[in-house]
């Protein structure tokens, strides 16, 4: 069912994060490595859905596996498909369909944008920029990516949950 999306991102150890995405039909949970700038990549990927591009891909390193999110905008909705590849190095450049489809959903862009923005804001509020860098190690907190997504979401989505709120 569209609009029932839940998303969280938690730092789960030095250089590791756990994300969970779910809707009424199912859930996906993975442990993401700091080998990529995963949270920034996700924020920029979702923000990219507000521009000319109707498709975005975001890849997360699970050491050694990969999960690849394919986001396709269809009008006001986004088709989310998450593919699993057992070896990130072997899957480099492979078509999405070479992976195993492990989760999919269609959600309004405003719901996806809000969920990802709020999850990132929760991480920032909980850890701060210094705490994030200490735990994530390789990359600073993606402040600019969060600000971009927030600006686009508030400007284009007429988000009722955002009315009267401003972020950092």
SENUTOR-619985 format. One line per field, with one value per residue (C-alpha): x, y, z; residue in three letters. Coordinates in Angstrom, 3 decimals. Example, Ala and Ser with C-alpha at 12.3 -4.5 7.8 and 13.67 -1.06 7.14 Angstrom:
xx: 12.300; 13.670 .
yy: -4.500; -1.060 .
zz: 7.800; 7.140 .
residu: ALA; SER .
***
This chain:
xx: 0.000; 1.445; 2.353; 3.019; 6.801; 9.060; 12.799; 15.585; 19.365; 21.397; 25.111; 25.712; 29.438; 32.691; 32.253; 28.872; 25.283; 22.036; 19.211; 15.676; 13.047; 9.548; 6.009; 2.850; 4.072; 7.582; 10.858; 14.512; 17.347; 21.055; 24.354; 26.190; 29.939; 31.734; 33.596; 31.166; 29.682; 26.391; 24.149; 25.289; 24.776; 21.235; 20.370; 21.707; 19.980; 16.589; 17.204; 17.959; 14.347; 13.303; 15.171; 15.160; 16.275; 13.535; 15.911; 18.630; 20.836; 22.482; 24.880; 25.787; 28.821; 27.970; 31.501; 31.607; 28.034; 26.286; 22.744; 21.736; 18.692; 17.040; 14.666; 12.389; 10.044; 6.645; 4.715; 4.267; 5.381; 8.720; 9.245; 11.873; 13.653; 16.507; 18.778; 21.236; 24.573; 26.735; 30.040; 30.303; 33.473; 31.956; 28.748; 30.502; 28.816; 26.338; 22.707; 20.399; 18.481; 21.638; 21.079; 18.301; 15.348; 15.149; 12.568; 10.369; 7.654; 5.956; 5.642; 4.775; 7.986; 6.969; 6.752; 10.148; 11.786; 10.385; 11.329; 14.940; 15.302; 13.928; 16.152; 19.252; 18.133; 17.677; 21.264; 22.550; 20.489; 21.626; 25.354; 26.144; 28.660; 31.666; 30.039; 28.995; 32.556; 33.923; 31.595; 31.467; 35.242; 35.766; 33.281; 31.816; 28.087; 26.523; 25.168; 24.911; 23.108; 20.578; 20.043; 19.524; 16.949; 15.162; 14.991; 13.678; 11.204; 9.772; 9.689; 8.144; 6.172; 3.973; 4.744; 2.167; 4.589; 7.154; 4.872; 6.379; 9.556; 13.040; 16.112; 19.693 .
yy: 0.000; 3.349; 5.729; 3.082; 3.318; 3.091; 3.769; 3.958; 4.362; 3.622; 3.641; 0.162; 0.115; 1.560; 1.822; 0.072; 1.192; -0.733; 0.334; -0.968; -0.233; -1.654; -1.332; -3.338; -6.162; -6.726; -5.517; -5.302; -4.875; -4.729; -3.912; -1.356; -0.768; 2.563; 1.560; 3.837; 7.134; 5.283; 7.790; 10.658; 8.492; 7.660; 11.297; 12.479; 9.587; 10.464; 14.183; 13.315; 12.196; 15.849; 16.936; 15.934; 12.379; 9.806; 7.062; 6.828; 3.993; 3.738; 0.959; -0.155; -2.278; -5.072; -6.564; -8.621; -8.409; -5.438; -4.184; -1.864; 0.384; 1.275; 4.215; 5.031; 7.971; 7.318; 10.577; 11.348; 7.833; 6.064; 2.392; 1.146; -2.100; -3.450; -6.039; -8.276; -9.361; -11.847; -10.215; -6.471; -6.741; -9.314; -7.289; -4.070; -2.868; -5.762; -5.001; -4.731; -7.802; -9.932; -9.535; -11.109; -8.809; -8.787; -6.035; -3.723; -1.173; 1.736; 4.830; 8.490; 10.481; 12.780; 9.770; 8.382; 11.816; 12.515; 9.092; 9.277; 12.916; 12.159; 9.101; 11.146; 13.967; 11.461; 10.236; 13.822; 14.723; 11.613; 11.719; 15.228; 15.774; 14.877; 11.750; 10.620; 11.042; 9.148; 6.199; 6.222; 6.877; 7.321; 10.110; 13.159; 13.521; 14.537; 17.922; 19.338; 16.234; 16.420; 20.148; 19.567; 16.841; 18.906; 21.954; 19.959; 18.005; 21.121; 23.045; 20.356; 17.998; 20.312; 18.069; 18.479; 16.992; 19.666; 22.681; 25.078; 23.003; 23.806; 21.650; 22.293 .
zz: 0.000; -1.022; 1.752; 4.406; 4.108; 7.164; 6.923; 9.497; 9.407; 12.520; 13.127; 14.464; 15.135; 13.922; 10.167; 10.059; 9.729; 9.748; 7.526; 7.603; 4.987; 5.116; 3.905; 4.577; 2.304; 3.672; 5.097; 4.098; 6.597; 5.830; 7.512; 5.385; 5.383; 5.383; 2.208; 0.391; 1.524; 1.831; 3.594; 1.362; -1.721; -0.612; 0.157; -3.205; -4.982; -3.525; -4.151; -7.784; -8.186; -7.869; -10.983; -14.621; -13.894; -13.533; -12.333; -9.698; -8.469; -5.078; -4.157; -0.633; 0.197; 2.623; 2.513; 0.367; -0.918; -2.530; -2.371; -5.142; -4.914; -8.202; -7.834; -10.767; -10.688; -12.270; -12.026; -8.317; -7.304; -7.064; -7.802; -5.344; -6.206; -4.085; -5.679; -3.829; -5.314; -3.367; -4.412; -4.927; -6.995; -9.362; -9.757; -10.773; -13.959; -14.004; -14.860; -11.876; -13.018; -12.590; -8.863; -6.815; -6.251; -2.455; -1.822; -3.834; -3.264; -4.976; -2.825; -3.342; -3.842; -0.989; 1.369; 0.306; 0.440; 3.882; 5.297; 4.095; 5.187; 8.670; 9.113; 8.261; 10.554; 13.376; 12.894; 12.953; 16.028; 17.877; 17.058; 15.819; 13.043; 15.216; 16.622; 13.160; 11.851; 14.849; 14.237; 10.417; 10.193; 6.433; 5.696; 7.460; 7.973; 4.625; 5.738; 2.204; 0.921; 3.755; 3.180; -0.563; 0.010; 2.668; 0.383; -2.579; -0.474; 1.174; -2.110; -4.332; -2.098; -0.031; 2.954; 5.702; 8.246; 7.396; 7.793; 10.337; 10.708; 9.566; 9.696; 10.599 .
residu: UNK; UNK; UNK; UNK; UNK; UNK; UNK; UNK; UNK; UNK; UNK; UNK; UNK; UNK; UNK; UNK; UNK; UNK; UNK; UNK; UNK; UNK; UNK; UNK; UNK; UNK; UNK; UNK; UNK; UNK; UNK; UNK; UNK; UNK; UNK; UNK; UNK; UNK; UNK; UNK; UNK; UNK; UNK; UNK; UNK; UNK; UNK; UNK; UNK; UNK; UNK; UNK; UNK; UNK; UNK; UNK; UNK; UNK; UNK; UNK; UNK; UNK; UNK; UNK; UNK; UNK; UNK; UNK; UNK; UNK; UNK; UNK; UNK; UNK; UNK; UNK; UNK; UNK; UNK; UNK; UNK; UNK; UNK; UNK; UNK; UNK; UNK; UNK; UNK; UNK; UNK; UNK; UNK; UNK; UNK; UNK; UNK; UNK; UNK; UNK; UNK; UNK; UNK; UNK; UNK; UNK; UNK; UNK; UNK; UNK; UNK; UNK; UNK; UNK; UNK; UNK; UNK; UNK; UNK; UNK; UNK; UNK; UNK; UNK; UNK; UNK; UNK; UNK; UNK; UNK; UNK; UNK; UNK; UNK; UNK; UNK; UNK; UNK; UNK; UNK; UNK; UNK; UNK; UNK; UNK; UNK; UNK; UNK; UNK; UNK; UNK; UNK; UNK; UNK; UNK; UNK; UNK; UNK; UNK; UNK; UNK; UNK; UNK; UNK; UNK; UNK; UNK; UNK .
***
